[in-house]
């Protein structure tokens, strides 16, 4: 009985990632509106202000991919919470997927654009942090 009560006390934590992931999906997605600079393009322009048009198109599509990923992650987390699946497994899946997308894209990008120099993974993280800290207009 005591274990069940402690699990029920943890129930709010099962739901917490859902609005966070939805918020990230919206944060990425709203930068895709007409006339807006895609979030990932803003990040890329920190290191390369004269980003060529093919990379601008790529960053726009990549922003859409991230928006969809966060939406799917929110849905998986919601389904897991409703089904009372251990939240640790769902969150592990979300973190592994997020890391794979971030690192995998970083590895694939030079293959798609071999004539362009890209920042290191560490610099990319710093550039992302700089853009996220800056208020959006």
mmCIF file of the C-alpha atoms, coordinates in Angstrom:
data_MODEL
# 
_entry.id   MODEL 
# 
loop_
_atom_site.group_PDB 
_atom_site.id 
_atom_site.type_symbol 
_atom_site.label_atom_id 
_atom_site.label_alt_id 
_atom_site.label_comp_id 
_atom_site.label_asym_id 
_atom_site.label_entity_id 
_atom_site.label_seq_id 
_atom_site.pdbx_PDB_ins_code 
_atom_site.Cartn_x 
_atom_site.Cartn_y 
_atom_site.Cartn_z 
_atom_site.occupancy 
_atom_site.B_iso_or_equiv 
_atom_site.pdbx_formal_charge 
_atom_site.auth_seq_id 
_atom_site.auth_comp_id 
_atom_site.auth_asym_id 
_atom_site.auth_atom_id 
_atom_site.pdbx_PDB_model_num 
ATOM 1   C CA . UNK A 1 1   ? 0.000  0.000  0.000   1.00 0.00 ? 1   UNK A CA 1 
ATOM 2   C CA . UNK A 1 2   ? 2.819  2.374  0.864   1.00 0.00 ? 2   UNK A CA 1 
ATOM 3   C CA . UNK A 1 3   ? 4.472  1.778  -2.532  1.00 0.00 ? 3   UNK A CA 1 
ATOM 4   C CA . UNK A 1 4   ? 1.220  2.569  -4.382  1.00 0.00 ? 4   UNK A CA 1 
ATOM 5   C CA . UNK A 1 5   ? 0.804  5.796  -2.420  1.00 0.00 ? 5   UNK A CA 1 
ATOM 6   C CA . UNK A 1 6   ? 4.382  6.834  -3.232  1.00 0.00 ? 6   UNK A CA 1 
ATOM 7   C CA . UNK A 1 7   ? 3.789  6.070  -6.928  1.00 0.00 ? 7   UNK A CA 1 
ATOM 8   C CA . UNK A 1 8   ? 0.626  8.178  -6.889  1.00 0.00 ? 8   UNK A CA 1 
ATOM 9   C CA . UNK A 1 9   ? 2.590  11.010 -5.298  1.00 0.00 ? 9   UNK A CA 1 
ATOM 10  C CA . UNK A 1 10  ? 4.898  10.880 -8.334  1.00 0.00 ? 10  UNK A CA 1 
ATOM 11  C CA . UNK A 1 11  ? 1.964  11.179 -10.806 1.00 0.00 ? 11  UNK A CA 1 
ATOM 12  C CA . UNK A 1 12  ? 2.446  14.930 -11.443 1.00 0.00 ? 12  UNK A CA 1 
ATOM 13  C CA . UNK A 1 13  ? 6.028  14.267 -12.536 1.00 0.00 ? 13  UNK A CA 1 
ATOM 14  C CA . UNK A 1 14  ? 4.700  11.939 -15.215 1.00 0.00 ? 14  UNK A CA 1 
ATOM 15  C CA . UNK A 1 15  ? 2.810  14.838 -16.793 1.00 0.00 ? 15  UNK A CA 1 
ATOM 16  C CA . UNK A 1 16  ? 5.470  17.549 -16.474 1.00 0.00 ? 16  UNK A CA 1 
ATOM 17  C CA . UNK A 1 17  ? 7.413  16.689 -19.666 1.00 0.00 ? 17  UNK A CA 1 
ATOM 18  C CA . UNK A 1 18  ? 4.264  16.930 -21.810 1.00 0.00 ? 18  UNK A CA 1 
ATOM 19  C CA . UNK A 1 19  ? 3.849  20.730 -21.639 1.00 0.00 ? 19  UNK A CA 1 
ATOM 20  C CA . UNK A 1 20  ? 7.633  21.225 -21.784 1.00 0.00 ? 20  UNK A CA 1 
ATOM 21  C CA . UNK A 1 21  ? 7.900  19.203 -25.006 1.00 0.00 ? 21  UNK A CA 1 
ATOM 22  C CA . UNK A 1 22  ? 4.799  20.881 -26.448 1.00 0.00 ? 22  UNK A CA 1 
ATOM 23  C CA . UNK A 1 23  ? 6.366  24.242 -25.638 1.00 0.00 ? 23  UNK A CA 1 
ATOM 24  C CA . UNK A 1 24  ? 9.545  23.270 -27.481 1.00 0.00 ? 24  UNK A CA 1 
ATOM 25  C CA . UNK A 1 25  ? 7.506  22.115 -30.493 1.00 0.00 ? 25  UNK A CA 1 
ATOM 26  C CA . UNK A 1 26  ? 5.725  25.475 -30.565 1.00 0.00 ? 26  UNK A CA 1 
ATOM 27  C CA . UNK A 1 27  ? 8.973  27.399 -29.954 1.00 0.00 ? 27  UNK A CA 1 
ATOM 28  C CA . UNK A 1 28  ? 10.590 25.774 -32.989 1.00 0.00 ? 28  UNK A CA 1 
ATOM 29  C CA . UNK A 1 29  ? 7.419  25.715 -35.070 1.00 0.00 ? 29  UNK A CA 1 
ATOM 30  C CA . UNK A 1 30  ? 6.459  29.357 -34.647 1.00 0.00 ? 30  UNK A CA 1 
ATOM 31  C CA . UNK A 1 31  ? 9.755  30.405 -36.218 1.00 0.00 ? 31  UNK A CA 1 
ATOM 32  C CA . UNK A 1 32  ? 8.545  28.711 -39.422 1.00 0.00 ? 32  UNK A CA 1 
ATOM 33  C CA . UNK A 1 33  ? 5.775  31.232 -39.998 1.00 0.00 ? 33  UNK A CA 1 
ATOM 34  C CA . UNK A 1 34  ? 5.976  33.250 -43.177 1.00 0.00 ? 34  UNK A CA 1 
ATOM 35  C CA . UNK A 1 35  ? 8.363  36.176 -42.829 1.00 0.00 ? 35  UNK A CA 1 
ATOM 36  C CA . UNK A 1 36  ? 10.131 34.642 -39.809 1.00 0.00 ? 36  UNK A CA 1 
ATOM 37  C CA . UNK A 1 37  ? 13.728 33.449 -39.719 1.00 0.00 ? 37  UNK A CA 1 
ATOM 38  C CA . UNK A 1 38  ? 13.754 29.780 -38.735 1.00 0.00 ? 38  UNK A CA 1 
ATOM 39  C CA . UNK A 1 39  ? 15.220 29.152 -35.292 1.00 0.00 ? 39  UNK A CA 1 
ATOM 40  C CA . UNK A 1 40  ? 18.024 26.937 -36.572 1.00 0.00 ? 40  UNK A CA 1 
ATOM 41  C CA . UNK A 1 41  ? 18.924 29.503 -39.209 1.00 0.00 ? 41  UNK A CA 1 
ATOM 42  C CA . UNK A 1 42  ? 19.311 32.087 -36.430 1.00 0.00 ? 42  UNK A CA 1 
ATOM 43  C CA . UNK A 1 43  ? 21.621 29.661 -34.623 1.00 0.00 ? 43  UNK A CA 1 
ATOM 44  C CA . UNK A 1 44  ? 23.622 28.973 -37.808 1.00 0.00 ? 44  UNK A CA 1 
ATOM 45  C CA . UNK A 1 45  ? 23.998 32.703 -38.487 1.00 0.00 ? 45  UNK A CA 1 
ATOM 46  C CA . UNK A 1 46  ? 25.802 33.213 -35.172 1.00 0.00 ? 46  UNK A CA 1 
ATOM 47  C CA . UNK A 1 47  ? 28.859 31.539 -36.685 1.00 0.00 ? 47  UNK A CA 1 
ATOM 48  C CA . UNK A 1 48  ? 28.143 32.395 -40.330 1.00 0.00 ? 48  UNK A CA 1 
ATOM 49  C CA . UNK A 1 49  ? 26.172 35.631 -40.825 1.00 0.00 ? 49  UNK A CA 1 
ATOM 50  C CA . UNK A 1 50  ? 26.331 35.229 -44.641 1.00 0.00 ? 50  UNK A CA 1 
ATOM 51  C CA . UNK A 1 51  ? 24.619 31.829 -44.690 1.00 0.00 ? 51  UNK A CA 1 
ATOM 52  C CA . UNK A 1 52  ? 24.105 30.736 -48.325 1.00 0.00 ? 52  UNK A CA 1 
ATOM 53  C CA . UNK A 1 53  ? 20.514 30.181 -49.574 1.00 0.00 ? 53  UNK A CA 1 
ATOM 54  C CA . UNK A 1 54  ? 20.814 26.356 -49.801 1.00 0.00 ? 54  UNK A CA 1 
ATOM 55  C CA . UNK A 1 55  ? 21.772 26.257 -46.121 1.00 0.00 ? 55  UNK A CA 1 
ATOM 56  C CA . UNK A 1 56  ? 18.902 28.618 -45.269 1.00 0.00 ? 56  UNK A CA 1 
ATOM 57  C CA . UNK A 1 57  ? 16.473 26.167 -46.890 1.00 0.00 ? 57  UNK A CA 1 
ATOM 58  C CA . UNK A 1 58  ? 18.147 23.283 -45.070 1.00 0.00 ? 58  UNK A CA 1 
ATOM 59  C CA . UNK A 1 59  ? 17.935 25.015 -41.681 1.00 0.00 ? 59  UNK A CA 1 
ATOM 60  C CA . UNK A 1 60  ? 14.256 25.766 -42.259 1.00 0.00 ? 60  UNK A CA 1 
ATOM 61  C CA . UNK A 1 61  ? 13.527 22.088 -42.970 1.00 0.00 ? 61  UNK A CA 1 
ATOM 62  C CA . UNK A 1 62  ? 15.653 21.070 -39.989 1.00 0.00 ? 62  UNK A CA 1 
ATOM 63  C CA . UNK A 1 63  ? 13.680 23.430 -37.755 1.00 0.00 ? 63  UNK A CA 1 
ATOM 64  C CA . UNK A 1 64  ? 10.501 21.680 -38.961 1.00 0.00 ? 64  UNK A CA 1 
ATOM 65  C CA . UNK A 1 65  ? 12.045 18.278 -38.182 1.00 0.00 ? 65  UNK A CA 1 
ATOM 66  C CA . UNK A 1 66  ? 12.858 19.401 -34.632 1.00 0.00 ? 66  UNK A CA 1 
ATOM 67  C CA . UNK A 1 67  ? 9.374  20.806 -34.170 1.00 0.00 ? 67  UNK A CA 1 
ATOM 68  C CA . UNK A 1 68  ? 7.834  17.503 -35.267 1.00 0.00 ? 68  UNK A CA 1 
ATOM 69  C CA . UNK A 1 69  ? 10.265 15.538 -33.069 1.00 0.00 ? 69  UNK A CA 1 
ATOM 70  C CA . UNK A 1 70  ? 9.257  17.513 -29.981 1.00 0.00 ? 70  UNK A CA 1 
ATOM 71  C CA . UNK A 1 71  ? 5.579  17.071 -30.856 1.00 0.00 ? 71  UNK A CA 1 
ATOM 72  C CA . UNK A 1 72  ? 6.019  13.307 -31.268 1.00 0.00 ? 72  UNK A CA 1 
ATOM 73  C CA . UNK A 1 73  ? 7.989  13.179 -28.007 1.00 0.00 ? 73  UNK A CA 1 
ATOM 74  C CA . UNK A 1 74  ? 5.175  15.020 -26.224 1.00 0.00 ? 74  UNK A CA 1 
ATOM 75  C CA . UNK A 1 75  ? 2.656  12.555 -27.651 1.00 0.00 ? 75  UNK A CA 1 
ATOM 76  C CA . UNK A 1 76  ? 4.758  9.552  -26.566 1.00 0.00 ? 76  UNK A CA 1 
ATOM 77  C CA . UNK A 1 77  ? 5.124  11.036 -23.101 1.00 0.00 ? 77  UNK A CA 1 
ATOM 78  C CA . UNK A 1 78  ? 1.380  11.686 -22.899 1.00 0.00 ? 78  UNK A CA 1 
ATOM 79  C CA . UNK A 1 79  ? 0.561  8.127  -24.001 1.00 0.00 ? 79  UNK A CA 1 
ATOM 80  C CA . UNK A 1 80  ? 3.067  6.805  -21.477 1.00 0.00 ? 80  UNK A CA 1 
ATOM 81  C CA . UNK A 1 81  ? 1.506  8.864  -18.690 1.00 0.00 ? 81  UNK A CA 1 
ATOM 82  C CA . UNK A 1 82  ? -2.024 7.767  -19.605 1.00 0.00 ? 82  UNK A CA 1 
ATOM 83  C CA . UNK A 1 83  ? -0.966 4.117  -19.833 1.00 0.00 ? 83  UNK A CA 1 
ATOM 84  C CA . UNK A 1 84  ? 1.022  4.464  -16.587 1.00 0.00 ? 84  UNK A CA 1 
ATOM 85  C CA . UNK A 1 85  ? 4.170  3.264  -18.319 1.00 0.00 ? 85  UNK A CA 1 
ATOM 86  C CA . UNK A 1 86  ? 7.239  3.939  -16.210 1.00 0.00 ? 86  UNK A CA 1 
ATOM 87  C CA . UNK A 1 87  ? 8.165  7.528  -17.130 1.00 0.00 ? 87  UNK A CA 1 
ATOM 88  C CA . UNK A 1 88  ? 11.868 6.706  -17.002 1.00 0.00 ? 88  UNK A CA 1 
ATOM 89  C CA . UNK A 1 89  ? 11.638 4.543  -20.117 1.00 0.00 ? 89  UNK A CA 1 
ATOM 90  C CA . UNK A 1 90  ? 9.743  7.130  -22.110 1.00 0.00 ? 90  UNK A CA 1 
ATOM 91  C CA . UNK A 1 91  ? 12.103 9.905  -21.039 1.00 0.00 ? 91  UNK A CA 1 
ATOM 92  C CA . UNK A 1 92  ? 15.102 7.732  -21.898 1.00 0.00 ? 92  UNK A CA 1 
ATOM 93  C CA . UNK A 1 93  ? 13.638 7.217  -25.376 1.00 0.00 ? 93  UNK A CA 1 
ATOM 94  C CA . UNK A 1 94  ? 13.079 10.980 -25.749 1.00 0.00 ? 94  UNK A CA 1 
ATOM 95  C CA . UNK A 1 95  ? 16.613 11.835 -24.580 1.00 0.00 ? 95  UNK A CA 1 
ATOM 96  C CA . UNK A 1 96  ? 18.226 9.186  -26.792 1.00 0.00 ? 96  UNK A CA 1 
ATOM 97  C CA . UNK A 1 97  ? 16.179 10.359 -29.779 1.00 0.00 ? 97  UNK A CA 1 
ATOM 98  C CA . UNK A 1 98  ? 16.992 14.006 -29.123 1.00 0.00 ? 98  UNK A CA 1 
ATOM 99  C CA . UNK A 1 99  ? 20.706 13.282 -28.740 1.00 0.00 ? 99  UNK A CA 1 
ATOM 100 C CA . UNK A 1 100 ? 20.733 11.090 -31.850 1.00 0.00 ? 100 UNK A CA 1 
ATOM 101 C CA . UNK A 1 101 ? 19.013 13.806 -33.876 1.00 0.00 ? 101 UNK A CA 1 
ATOM 102 C CA . UNK A 1 102 ? 21.362 16.542 -32.626 1.00 0.00 ? 102 UNK A CA 1 
ATOM 103 C CA . UNK A 1 103 ? 24.613 14.604 -33.039 1.00 0.00 ? 103 UNK A CA 1 
ATOM 104 C CA . UNK A 1 104 ? 23.487 12.697 -36.135 1.00 0.00 ? 104 UNK A CA 1 
ATOM 105 C CA . UNK A 1 105 ? 22.494 15.861 -37.976 1.00 0.00 ? 105 UNK A CA 1 
ATOM 106 C CA . UNK A 1 106 ? 25.829 17.426 -37.028 1.00 0.00 ? 106 UNK A CA 1 
ATOM 107 C CA . UNK A 1 107 ? 27.606 14.451 -38.623 1.00 0.00 ? 107 UNK A CA 1 
ATOM 108 C CA . UNK A 1 108 ? 25.431 14.378 -41.773 1.00 0.00 ? 108 UNK A CA 1 
ATOM 109 C CA . UNK A 1 109 ? 25.524 18.120 -42.524 1.00 0.00 ? 109 UNK A CA 1 
ATOM 110 C CA . UNK A 1 110 ? 29.141 18.174 -43.830 1.00 0.00 ? 110 UNK A CA 1 
ATOM 111 C CA . UNK A 1 111 ? 28.272 15.302 -46.159 1.00 0.00 ? 111 UNK A CA 1 
ATOM 112 C CA . UNK A 1 112 ? 25.368 17.305 -47.600 1.00 0.00 ? 112 UNK A CA 1 
ATOM 113 C CA . UNK A 1 113 ? 27.383 20.524 -47.863 1.00 0.00 ? 113 UNK A CA 1 
ATOM 114 C CA . UNK A 1 114 ? 31.017 19.446 -48.323 1.00 0.00 ? 114 UNK A CA 1 
ATOM 115 C CA . UNK A 1 115 ? 32.202 22.897 -49.461 1.00 0.00 ? 115 UNK A CA 1 
ATOM 116 C CA . UNK A 1 116 ? 30.995 24.658 -46.326 1.00 0.00 ? 116 UNK A CA 1 
ATOM 117 C CA . UNK A 1 117 ? 32.853 24.883 -43.003 1.00 0.00 ? 117 UNK A CA 1 
ATOM 118 C CA . UNK A 1 118 ? 30.744 24.148 -39.933 1.00 0.00 ? 118 UNK A CA 1 
ATOM 119 C CA . UNK A 1 119 ? 31.401 24.803 -36.251 1.00 0.00 ? 119 UNK A CA 1 
ATOM 120 C CA . UNK A 1 120 ? 32.439 22.017 -33.901 1.00 0.00 ? 120 UNK A CA 1 
ATOM 121 C CA . UNK A 1 121 ? 29.733 20.307 -31.873 1.00 0.00 ? 121 UNK A CA 1 
ATOM 122 C CA . UNK A 1 122 ? 30.806 22.249 -28.785 1.00 0.00 ? 122 UNK A CA 1 
ATOM 123 C CA . UNK A 1 123 ? 30.662 25.567 -30.649 1.00 0.00 ? 123 UNK A CA 1 
ATOM 124 C CA . UNK A 1 124 ? 27.256 24.637 -32.027 1.00 0.00 ? 124 UNK A CA 1 
ATOM 125 C CA . UNK A 1 125 ? 25.998 24.084 -28.464 1.00 0.00 ? 125 UNK A CA 1 
ATOM 126 C CA . UNK A 1 126 ? 27.403 27.492 -27.423 1.00 0.00 ? 126 UNK A CA 1 
ATOM 127 C CA . UNK A 1 127 ? 25.809 29.201 -30.446 1.00 0.00 ? 127 UNK A CA 1 
ATOM 128 C CA . UNK A 1 128 ? 22.475 27.534 -29.627 1.00 0.00 ? 128 UNK A CA 1 
ATOM 129 C CA . UNK A 1 129 ? 22.708 28.755 -26.041 1.00 0.00 ? 129 UNK A CA 1 
ATOM 130 C CA . UNK A 1 130 ? 23.434 32.312 -27.215 1.00 0.00 ? 130 UNK A CA 1 
ATOM 131 C CA . UNK A 1 131 ? 20.350 32.353 -29.451 1.00 0.00 ? 131 UNK A CA 1 
ATOM 132 C CA . UNK A 1 132 ? 18.081 30.792 -26.808 1.00 0.00 ? 132 UNK A CA 1 
ATOM 133 C CA . UNK A 1 133 ? 19.152 33.306 -24.177 1.00 0.00 ? 133 UNK A CA 1 
ATOM 134 C CA . UNK A 1 134 ? 18.408 36.194 -26.516 1.00 0.00 ? 134 UNK A CA 1 
ATOM 135 C CA . UNK A 1 135 ? 14.748 37.265 -26.510 1.00 0.00 ? 135 UNK A CA 1 
ATOM 136 C CA . UNK A 1 136 ? 12.901 36.582 -29.762 1.00 0.00 ? 136 UNK A CA 1 
ATOM 137 C CA . UNK A 1 137 ? 11.268 39.473 -31.570 1.00 0.00 ? 137 UNK A CA 1 
# 
